[in-house]
Amino acid sequence: MDKTALRHAILTALQAELALQTEAANTARDEATNEESRAEDRFDMRSQSAAYLAAGQARIASEVADAIAAYTALTVRAFRPDEPLAIGALVALEAHGRRVWYFIGPQHGGLDVTVDGVKVTVVTGASPLGRQLVGRKVGDSAMLPGRTGAVMHAIAAVE
């Protein structure tokens, strides 16, 4: 898989999320400052609730902007099968004849993108899965929690 295309897909998804979060923050800010949101009595909290919402959404937008900067600065490189996994590695986990792809990214884990018809999930080193993967090599196994308990996955490919 072309990691440059993967990084581009991640950046495209993050930019769309940034636009959405920025619009949501602006809408909430407008609601908080709207004349109709002014408190009618001391128990009316509409404008204050909208202000809290706007601040939270602005914080999320800032985190997404930080993730965009991190992925823009990320150097994509190939990993050898005997090299320990680290940020920037594209990893396939295989169990029960099923292969699932993960990209160890610097930020914003949980994001799913599709490149060349293959779904890739971004994980970070701070996540439970990321902690299981970082430092391992092809052929190693990782214990991952599943719905029915822990499942052992073998690391099948690293790119």
C-alpha positions as a Markdown table, in Angstrom:
| # | Residue | x | y | z |
|---|---|---|---|---|
| 1 | Met | 0.0 | 0.0 | 0.0 |
| 2 | Asp | 1.2 | 3.5 | -0.8 |
| 3 | Lys | 1.8 | 5.3 | 2.5 |
| 4 | Thr | 1.8 | 8.7 | 0.8 |
| 5 | Ala | -1.8 | 8.0 | -0.4 |
| 6 | Leu | -2.6 | 6.8 | 3.1 |
| 7 | Arg | -1.3 | 10.0 | 4.7 |
| 8 | His | -3.2 | 12.0 | 2.0 |
| 9 | Ala | -6.4 | 10.1 | 2.9 |
| 10 | Ile | -5.9 | 10.8 | 6.6 |
| 11 | Leu | -5.2 | 14.5 | 6.0 |
| 12 | Thr | -8.3 | 14.7 | 3.8 |
| 13 | Ala | -10.5 | 13.1 | 6.6 |
| 14 | Leu | -8.9 | 15.4 | 9.2 |
| 15 | Gln | -9.5 | 18.5 | 7.1 |
| 16 | Ala | -13.2 | 17.6 | 6.6 |
| 17 | Glu | -13.5 | 17.1 | 10.4 |
| 18 | Leu | -11.8 | 20.4 | 11.1 |
| 19 | Ala | -14.3 | 22.2 | 8.8 |
| 20 | Leu | -17.2 | 20.5 | 10.5 |
| 21 | Gln | -15.9 | 21.3 | 14.0 |
| 22 | Thr | -15.1 | 24.9 | 13.1 |
| 23 | Glu | -18.6 | 25.4 | 11.7 |
| 24 | Ala | -20.1 | 23.8 | 14.9 |
| 25 | Ala | -18.0 | 26.0 | 17.1 |
| 26 | Asn | -19.0 | 29.1 | 15.2 |
| 27 | Thr | -22.7 | 28.1 | 15.3 |
| 28 | Ala | -22.6 | 27.6 | 19.1 |
| 29 | Arg | -20.7 | 30.9 | 19.6 |
| 30 | Asp | -23.4 | 32.7 | 17.5 |
| 31 | Glu | -26.1 | 31.0 | 19.7 |
| 32 | Ala | -24.3 | 32.1 | 22.9 |
| 33 | Thr | -24.1 | 35.7 | 21.7 |
| 34 | Asn | -27.5 | 35.9 | 20.1 |
| 35 | Glu | -29.9 | 38.4 | 21.6 |
| 36 | Glu | -32.6 | 35.8 | 21.8 |
| 37 | Ser | -30.4 | 33.6 | 24.0 |
| 38 | Arg | -30.1 | 36.3 | 26.7 |
| 39 | Ala | -31.2 | 35.0 | 30.1 |
| 40 | Glu | -34.8 | 35.8 | 30.9 |
| 41 | Asp | -34.3 | 35.1 | 34.6 |
| 42 | Arg | -31.5 | 33.9 | 36.9 |
| 43 | Phe | -32.2 | 30.3 | 36.2 |
| 44 | Asp | -32.1 | 30.6 | 32.4 |
| 45 | Met | -28.8 | 29.0 | 31.3 |
| 46 | Arg | -29.2 | 28.9 | 27.5 |
| 47 | Ser | -26.5 | 31.3 | 26.6 |
| 48 | Gln | -24.1 | 29.9 | 29.2 |
| 49 | Ser | -24.7 | 26.4 | 27.9 |
| 50 | Ala | -24.1 | 27.5 | 24.3 |
| 51 | Ala | -20.9 | 29.2 | 25.4 |
| 52 | Tyr | -19.6 | 26.0 | 27.1 |
| 53 | Leu | -20.5 | 24.1 | 23.9 |
| 54 | Ala | -18.7 | 26.6 | 21.7 |
| 55 | Ala | -15.6 | 26.4 | 23.9 |
| 56 | Gly | -15.6 | 22.6 | 23.8 |
| 57 | Gln | -16.0 | 22.5 | 20.0 |
| 58 | Ala | -13.3 | 25.1 | 19.6 |
| 59 | Arg | -11.0 | 22.9 | 21.7 |
| 60 | Ile | -11.8 | 19.9 | 19.5 |
| 61 | Ala | -11.1 | 21.9 | 16.3 |
| 62 | Ser | -7.8 | 23.0 | 17.8 |
| 63 | Glu | -6.9 | 19.3 | 18.5 |
| 64 | Val | -7.8 | 18.4 | 14.9 |
| 65 | Ala | -5.6 | 21.2 | 13.6 |
| 66 | Asp | -2.8 | 19.9 | 15.7 |
| 67 | Ala | -3.3 | 16.5 | 14.2 |
| 68 | Ile | -3.2 | 17.9 | 10.7 |
| 69 | Ala | 0.1 | 19.6 | 11.5 |
| 70 | Ala | 1.5 | 16.3 | 12.9 |
| 71 | Tyr | 0.5 | 14.3 | 9.8 |
| 72 | Thr | 1.8 | 17.0 | 7.5 |
| 73 | Ala | 5.2 | 16.8 | 9.2 |
| 74 | Leu | 5.2 | 13.0 | 9.4 |
| 75 | Thr | 7.9 | 11.4 | 7.3 |
| 76 | Val | 6.5 | 8.3 | 5.6 |
| 77 | Arg | 9.1 | 5.5 | 5.2 |
| 78 | Ala | 9.2 | 1.8 | 4.8 |
| 79 | Phe | 9.7 | -0.5 | 7.8 |
| 80 | Arg | 11.7 | -3.7 | 7.5 |
| 81 | Pro | 10.1 | -6.9 | 8.8 |
| 82 | Asp | 12.8 | -7.2 | 11.4 |
| 83 | Glu | 12.5 | -3.6 | 12.6 |
| 84 | Pro | 10.5 | -2.7 | 15.7 |
| 85 | Leu | 7.2 | -1.0 | 15.0 |
| 86 | Ala | 6.9 | 2.7 | 15.6 |
| 87 | Ile | 5.0 | 5.8 | 14.5 |
| 88 | Gly | 4.5 | 5.6 | 10.8 |
| 89 | Ala | 4.3 | 1.8 | 10.5 |
| 90 | Leu | 1.4 | 0.2 | 8.6 |
| 91 | Val | 0.6 | -3.1 | 10.3 |
| 92 | Ala | -1.5 | -6.0 | 9.4 |
| 93 | Leu | -2.9 | -8.2 | 12.1 |
| 94 | Glu | -4.1 | -11.6 | 11.2 |
| 95 | Ala | -6.3 | -14.0 | 13.2 |
| 96 | His | -8.7 | -16.7 | 12.1 |
| 97 | Gly | -7.9 | -16.1 | 8.5 |
| 98 | Arg | -8.9 | -12.4 | 8.7 |
| 99 | Arg | -6.4 | -9.6 | 8.1 |
| 100 | Val | -7.0 | -6.1 | 9.5 |
| 101 | Trp | -4.8 | -3.1 | 8.8 |
| 102 | Tyr | -3.7 | -0.4 | 11.3 |
| 103 | Phe | -1.5 | 2.7 | 10.9 |
| 104 | Ile | 0.4 | 3.8 | 13.9 |
| 105 | Gly | -0.1 | 7.6 | 13.8 |
| 106 | Pro | 1.2 | 10.4 | 15.9 |
| 107 | Gln | -2.3 | 11.6 | 16.9 |
| 108 | His | -6.1 | 11.2 | 16.3 |
| 109 | Gly | -6.5 | 7.5 | 16.8 |
| 110 | Gly | -9.7 | 5.8 | 15.8 |
| 111 | Leu | -9.9 | 7.4 | 12.4 |
| 112 | Asp | -10.8 | 5.0 | 9.6 |
| 113 | Val | -9.8 | 5.6 | 6.0 |
| 114 | Thr | -9.9 | 3.5 | 2.9 |
| 115 | Val | -7.0 | 3.4 | 0.4 |
| 116 | Asp | -7.1 | 1.3 | -2.7 |
| 117 | Gly | -10.2 | -0.5 | -1.3 |
| 118 | Val | -8.5 | -1.4 | 2.0 |
| 119 | Lys | -9.8 | -0.1 | 5.3 |
| 120 | Val | -7.1 | 1.2 | 7.6 |
| 121 | Thr | -7.6 | 2.3 | 11.2 |
| 122 | Val | -5.3 | 4.8 | 12.8 |
| 123 | Val | -4.1 | 3.9 | 16.2 |
| 124 | Thr | -1.7 | 5.9 | 18.5 |
| 125 | Gly | 1.0 | 4.6 | 20.7 |
| 126 | Ala | -1.0 | 5.7 | 23.7 |
| 127 | Ser | -4.0 | 3.5 | 22.9 |
| 128 | Pro | -4.3 | 0.0 | 24.2 |
| 129 | Leu | -3.8 | -1.5 | 20.8 |
| 130 | Gly | -0.9 | 0.9 | 20.0 |
| 131 | Arg | 0.8 | -0.1 | 23.3 |
| 132 | Gln | 0.5 | -3.7 | 22.1 |
| 133 | Leu | 2.0 | -2.9 | 18.7 |
| 134 | Val | 4.9 | -0.4 | 19.3 |
| 135 | Gly | 8.2 | -2.2 | 19.6 |
| 136 | Arg | 6.9 | -5.6 | 18.2 |
| 137 | Lys | 8.0 | -7.1 | 14.9 |
| 138 | Val | 6.6 | -9.3 | 12.1 |
| 139 | Gly | 5.7 | -12.7 | 13.6 |
| 140 | Asp | 5.1 | -11.4 | 17.1 |
| 141 | Ser | 1.7 | -11.7 | 18.6 |
| 142 | Ala | -0.4 | -9.1 | 20.3 |
| 143 | Met | -3.1 | -9.8 | 22.9 |
| 144 | Leu | -6.1 | -7.7 | 22.1 |
| 145 | Pro | -9.3 | -7.5 | 24.1 |
| 146 | Gly | -12.3 | -8.8 | 22.2 |
| 147 | Arg | -16.0 | -9.1 | 23.0 |
| 148 | Thr | -15.5 | -12.6 | 24.3 |
| 149 | Gly | -12.2 | -12.0 | 26.0 |
| 150 | Ala | -8.6 | -11.6 | 24.8 |
| 151 | Val | -7.7 | -12.6 | 21.3 |
| 152 | Met | -4.2 | -13.3 | 20.0 |
| 153 | His | -3.3 | -11.7 | 16.7 |
| 154 | Ala | -0.2 | -12.4 | 14.8 |
| 155 | Ile | 1.6 | -9.4 | 13.1 |
| 156 | Ala | 1.6 | -10.5 | 9.5 |
| 157 | Ala | 3.0 | -7.6 | 7.5 |
| 158 | Val | 4.7 | -4.3 | 8.2 |
| 159 | Glu | 5.1 | -1.6 | 5.6 |
